[in-house]
Amino acid sequence: MIKILDYQSVDKSEIFSRFSPTASVGPIVEQIINQVKERGDSALIDFALKFDGAKLQSIKVSQEEIDLAYQSVDKNLINILIEAYENIKQFHQKQLRQGFEIKKQNGVIIGQKITPIERVGLYVPGGTAAYPSTVLMDSVPALVAGCKDVCITTPPNKEGKINPVILAAAKIAGVKNVYKTGGAGAIAALAYGTETIEKVDKIVGPGNAFVAEAKRQVFGKVSIDMIAGPSEILIIADGKSNPEYVAADLLSQAEHDVNASAVLVTDSVQLAKAVSEQLEKQIPLLERNEIARASIDNNGKIILAKDFEQVISVSNEIAPEHLELCVDNPFEYLDKIQNAGSIFLGRYTPEALGDYFAGPNHTLPTSGTARFSSPLSVDDFIKKSQYVYYTENALSQQGEKVSVFAKSEGLTAHAKSVTVRLEEKQK
């Protein structure tokens, strides 16, 4: 049963505690990465047999496989995926930014230019599960940003095939290169390259502890989006909220993982009790009831605050991945929310809308990192370069100031690189 905690009396470590894995997978991941670096495709084929039970003849998914998969998927689902793709694309196109240029007196020009990252690898969890939503959420901002080469790695099933829905989503998004490899080995292949997989400049996408650790270990060789923890939802709800809705929304994240976190923050004792009762009614009805039960019992919380101001304060301190604001006038509180990955406003905006269809990205900061980081966006797939241009006359006017500044830091060679030009002009 979910814990009900009174914010006024309980130890704050219970309020703000989060699951953190204690068993290190670092050494195992390091071995896997080294195998891929040394043996390339043959290591990936061996790992597919060992971890996925798949005997692979080739790692790359053929265009014929992609086309056949697309044709095999229910047409209604295809139409939904297409509409979701359009929503996601529309949202992310608004994130596109332009470079700028400032022209000053004497011919001085300073500016910034935007360049897409050239090669990006998307990790999509697979095997027994299928996440076409991850395909769309991770590929669309990369393609909108203008990345030239976007590929997907995803583990195969025991027959050595990729779930057709994943391939259909890739086709809809316009991703042509899909590879049958998963886990830490896939991350290593993207970072270092193999005979079949070209190394990339950035890796994005969620995964298990092995994938997260692999991303951590290859960071620096390539860029990564984030190290994602277990899924989280925090619901802010007042006494007028429907407890059945609130419980259902808590369970929408609890069913992800036994380590997922589902939290309700409210100032209503009645709502807290009613939601607890609803959870007990709804959990047994879920297909993934064992996972949801473990998540709710071990990590679920209902936090009772003294008033709504404190409700908002608690939410900001927790800094959740997903935040639902279940009140009549949610826009009145929007500016008070300082820390959250994605915010769902009102009583008829369940978090699931954001996972699949609405348009904003569902790859979000977890584990309190919403205090300083943001959802995946077009900005994750671009680079910003600065440029400076001075005329001879402009350097003559400003150069001595730079020389003085450099000498104040004891960097006389910096100063000399300016004054040598000023002296040349004076001859």
N, C-alpha and C positions, 0 to 999 in steps of 0.2 A: 504494500500500500504506500502511496505517496506520502512524504513527510510534510507536515504543516508546521512552519517555523514562524514564531513571533519575532519580528525584527528588533523589538524593544528589549527582549530578554535573552535571546539565544546568542551563543558565541558567534562572532562574525566570521570565523573560519568556516562554519557550517553554511553560512549564506553564500560565501564567495568561493568555496572549494570547487574544483573541477577535476574530472578524471585525468590522470596522467599516467601513461604506461610506464611500468618500472623495469620490465624485461627489455634489455638492450638487444636489438637485432643488428647492431652495427657491424660486428665481425662477420656475420653471415653475408650481409649485403656487400661488404668489402670484397669477400671472396668471389661473389657473383660478378661484381663489376670487373675484377681482375680477369676472370675467365672470359668475359666478353671482349675485353681489351686485347687479350692474347689470341683468342680463337675465333672471334667474330661470329659469323652465321652458324657455324657448327655448335658453338656454345648455346646459342638461342634455340637451335633444334633440340639439343639435349635437354635444356630446361623445359621446353614445351612438353617433352615426354615425361620428365620427372615430376613437374608441378601440375600440368594440365592433362596428362594421360594421352597426349595427341602425338601421333606420328606424322610429322610434316614432311612433305616433299619440297615445298618452297615456302618462303616466309611472306612474300608479297601476295596480296589479294589481287587476282586478275580483274580486268575490266568486265569480263564475262561474268565472273562471280558477283560483282557489284550490280550489274544489270539484272541478273536473274534474281538476286535478293530483292531488289526494288519491285520487280514484277510479282514476287511472291507475297509481299506484305499487303494486308487488308487495305483496300482503297480508301476506306473511311479514315483509317489511321494515317495513310499517306497524306490525305488532304489536311488533317489536323497538324501533321508535322510541317507541311508547307505553310500553313497559316501561322504557326508558332515561329517558323523561320522568318517570315515577313515581319512579325512583331519585334523579334529580336534584332533584326537588321535595321528596322526603322529607329529603334531606341539607340543603337550604337552608332548609327550615322550622325546623330546629333552630337556625339562626343568627338568627332573629327576636329582637329585644330590646325591652324595655319601657322607658318613661320611669320616673323616680323622683321622689319628693318627700320632703323632710326638713322636719319641723316643729319649730321651736325654741321657747324660752321667749319670752314677751311677744308672741306672735303672728307671729314671723318665720317665713316659709316660703321655702325655696329648692328648686329642682327642675330637671329636664330633661325635655323632651318630644321625642318622635320623630315626624318627619313624612316621608312618602315624597316623593322627587323627583317632580314632576308629569309631566313629559314627557321621555321617553328615546328616543334613536335608536340602533338596533343596526346596525352595519356587518357585512355577511356577504359574504365574497369569493365570486365566482361566475364567470359566463362559461363557460369551458371546464371548470371544476371545480364540484363541489357539496359544500357543507359543512353538512349538516343538523345535525351535532353542534354547530356554532357557534350556530345558531338556538336550540337547546335550552339550551346553556350560558349564553348571554347573556340570553335572555328570561326564563327561569324565575326567577332571583333577583330580577329587576326586578318581575315580577308577584307573587312571594311578598312582596316588600317593600311592595306596594300601589300601585305607580306606576299612575296613571290612564290614561296615553297612552303606549303602547309601539309603535314602528314599526320597520320594517326597510327598509334600502336595500341593494340588491344588483344588480350589473351584469347586463344581459340577454345572451343569445347573439345570433348574427347574424340570427336570425329575430325578434328582439325579444321573446323569451320567457324566463321564469325557469325554471330547472331544477325539474321537478315535485317532486323530493324536498325541496327547500328550502321550497316552498309547503306541502307536506304537513306538514313539521315545524312550520311557522308555525301551521297549523291546529290541530295537536295541542297546541301550547303556548298557543294562544288569542290570537295576534297577528293582528289583522285588517287593519292598514294596512301594505302592502308596496309599495315603489316601485322602478321599473326604472331605477336609476342607480347608478353605481359610481365608484371612484377618488376623487380629490381633490374633484371636483365634488359628489359625494354628501355628503361631509363638510361642504362649504360650504353646501349646501342645508339640512342639518340644523342648522347653526350660525346661519344668517341667515334661513332660510325662503325659499320661493318661492310662486308662485300656488297650487301643489298641495301642497307639503310645508310643514307648520307647523314653525317653529323649535322646537328642543328645549332642555332644560336640561342634558342630559348625553349624550355620545356614547361608546359602548363598542364593542369588536370589533376583530379583527385585520385587517391588510391589508398591501399592499406598501409600498415606500419612499414612494410618492406619498401614500398614505393616512396613513402615519405622520407625514409632514411636514405634511400638512394638519391633522391633529389637533394637532400642535405649534403651528401658526400660529393656530388658532381658540381655543386654550386661553386662558381668561380671559373670552372672550365666552360660552363654555360650559365645563362641566367635561368631563374625559375620564377614561377608566380608567387608561391607561398608554401609553407609547410602546414598543411591542413590537419586539424585535430578532429575529434568526433563531432557530428552534427549537433547543432544547438537551436533551441527556440525559447524565447522569453515572451510571455504574453502579459501585457498590461491590460487589466480589465476592471471595470467598475461594477457596482452592485446590480446594475441593470442588465448585465451581460447574461446570455443564455449559457448555462453550465454545460449543456450538451455540445454546443459549438466549441466552447473552450476546451473541453476534454478531448474532443475529436482532433482539434488542432495540436494539442500537446502530443497526442499519439502519432500524428503525422510525422513527427521527427523521432519519437521513441522507437518506431518500428525499423528505423534505419540500422541501428547498431545497439548492442547491449551497453555500450559506453556513451551513447547519445544522451544529451541533457535536455530535459523538458521542464521549464520553470514558469510558474504563474506568480505574478506580483499583483496584489490587490489590497484595498483597504476594507474589503467586505468579508466578514467572518462567514456570513451566510453563503456567499459565493464559494468561498474556499471549501466548505463542507460539501456543498452540492457538486462541485467539480470532482472532489475526491470520490464521491459516490458514483458519479458518472463514469469515471475511469474504471472502477470495478465492474461496472455493467458492460463497458465497451471492449475492454481488453480481451476477454474470452472469445469475442466474436471476430477477432482479427486473424487473418491467415498467418501472420508473423507474431502470434500472441506471446510466444515464449521470449522472443527478443524484446518486445514492448514491455512485458512484465519485468524482465531484468533491468531494463533501462529506467522504468518508473520507480521500481523499488530501490535501486541503488543510487540513481542520480537525479531522480525527479524531486521537485520541491514546490511547495506553495508558500510564498513569503507574505506574511501579513504586516502591512505598514500602517502607521497611525493615520495618515492622510494621503491624498493624491500627490502632493508635493514630494513626500518621501518615496512614494511609488516610483516617480520619475527618477529620483536621485539613486535609488537602488539599481534601477535598470541601467543608468549611465555608468555606474561603477562596475556592473557585471559586463557591460559592453558585448551584448550577444551577437551571434551570427545573424539570426533572424529575429525580428521584433514585430509582434503584432500589437497594435494600439486599438483595443476594442472599447471605444467610447463613441458617443453620438457625434461629437465635433472634433474629429482627430486632428484636423489642420490647426486647431488652436494650440495643440501641444507639440506640433512638429518641430518648431524651432527650439524647444526645450530638450529634445533628444540630441545629445551630443555624440554618443558612442553606440553605433549599431551598423551591421553590415548592410542589411536591407530591411526597410520599414514597410509594414503592411497596415494601411489605414482604414479604420472603420470596422463595423460588425460583419460585413459581407466580403471581406478580402482575406480569405485563408492563405496561409503561406504557400500552399501547393500551387496557387496561381503563378507565383514567382519561380517555382521549380521548373515549370513546364512551358508557360504560354504567354504571360503578360508582356515580356520583352526585356526588362532589366535582368542583369546577369545573375545566375545562381551560384557562381563560384565566389565564395565570400570568406572574409577573415573570421577565424574561429579562435577559441581559447583566450578571449579578451583582447585579441590583437586589433579589433575594431577601434580601439583607442588611438591607433596610429596608422592603420592601413585601410585599404578600400577594396570594393568588389573588383573582379576582373573587368577590364575595360579596354577600349582602343588604345589608351595610354600605355598599357602593358606591352604593346606590340610596335611601339615607335621608339626612335632615339632622337634626342635633341642635340644639335651641334651649334656652337656659337661661332661667329666670325667677326673680325675686326679689320678695318682698313683705315690707315692714316696716310695723308699726303706728306710730302717733304716739308711743306710749310706748317702743317699741323704738328708734326713731330718737333719742329723748331720751337714752336710756342709752348708745348707741353712737356717736352723731353726732360728738361731740368727738374721738374717736379717729380717725375718718375725716378730719376737718379737719386734725388734726396731721399725719397721713400725707400728705395732699395738699400742705400747705405745705412739707413736707420735700422735695418734688419741685419746688417753685416754682410750683405750679399753684393760685394763690389763688382763681381762679373756681370750681374744683372745691370748694375748702374753703367758699367763700361759698354754694354751692348747698345745703350742709348747714346751715351756721350761720344762714342766713336763716330757716330753719324753726325752729331752736332759739330764736332771738331772738323770733320771733313768739309762741311758746308762753309765753315769760317775761314778755311785756307784760301 
